[in-house]
Amino acid sequence: MLFRTNLLLALLGVCFVGQTAEAASLCKPDIIGVDVIEGKSNPPAFMVPDDEKYKDGGSFPEKLIRQGWHNLRAAHRPLTLVCRYKGRPNEAFKLPDVTDSCELTYNGGLVFQCKQ
């Protein structure tokens, strides 16, 4: 009985962990902004955030609460994230095809996270 209980708990844990979203920021902490590009067109097709919220006053990035890109499964593939930095080269990452939404938030520093 104990073996079956442990097996059941292990299976439930694997199923639960499989559904969780990526929680780590994809860009280094000193980013000044991000761009999300869809497809392989030239010039690039920059995606505009479909959800933005800012605080009154202040300056970017301190006034940013969130910028979000949602329903990314409908966008042309590949999706490319470009992390922009001040005084050094930008970094580009290909986002997984299962990416459904991404969000840029400010919490003492800019953080970019994506979810499936």
N, C-alpha and C positions, 0 to 999 in steps of 0.2 A: 504494500500500500504506500509506503514512504517513497519507494522508487517511482511509482506512477505519479504521485503528487509532485515530486521534484521534476520529473519529465514534463508534466503539464505546466508548471511554473516556468521552466526553461523555454518552452515553446511560446508561451504568452509573452515572455520577456523579449524573445527574438522578434516576434510580430510587432510588439510595441516599439522597439528600437528601430525597426525597419521603416516605420511611419514618421519618425521624428525628422525635423528639418535640420539643415546645416546651420550651426550657430556661430561659427567663427567668422570673423571679418575676412573678406577676400583681398582687401587692400591693406597696406601697411598703415600704421596710425597717423602718419603725417600727410595724408592726402589732402588736396585742396578741392577735389571734385571728382566725379565719375561720369563716364559716358557709356551708354548701352547702345550697341550697334547691331542691327539685324541684317542677315544675308551677307552676300559677297559683292554687292554692287560698288561701282566706282563712279562718283564719289560715295562715301559710306552713307548708309541710311541711319542717322542718329534717331533713337527713340526718345520722345519727350515723356517725362513722368506723367502718369495719369492721376496722381494724387500728390499734392504738395500742401504742407502746412508750415507756417512761419510764425515766430513771435513778433510782436510789435517792437520797432526800434532795433538798435544794434546793427551789426553787419554780418555778412556771410562769413564763416559758417555758424557763428554763435546764435544767429536768429533762426536757424533751421531747426524745425522739430522733426519733419520727415519728408522725404521724397520717395514715391513708390511707383514701381512698374508692375502691373498686374496682368493676368491672362497672357503670359508670355508664350504659352503653348501654341497660340494662334499666330505668333510672329514667324517670319522667315528664318530658317536656320542657315548657318550657325549664328548663335548669339555670342557677341564678344563684349566683354567688359574691359573698359580702358580706365585705369586708375591714373589720375593726373596729380603730379607732384610739382612743387615750386622748386626750381633750381636743379632739377634732375630729370632724366628721361621718364616718360610715361611707361606703364606696364600694361600689357594686354593679356587677357585670359579668355579662353573659350569656355562658355558656360555649358554644363551638361544639357542634353536635349530634354531632360525631364524637368528642367527649371520652369516653374509656373509664376513666381513672383520674386521681386527683389526690392529692397528698401535701404535707403541711405538715411541715417539718423545722426544727430549730434548729441553726445553725452560727454562733454569735455573734450571730445575729438570726434572726427567723422568715422562712422562705422557702416560698412556696406555688407548686407547679408542677403542671401537668396534661399528660397524654399522650394520644395518640390510640389 
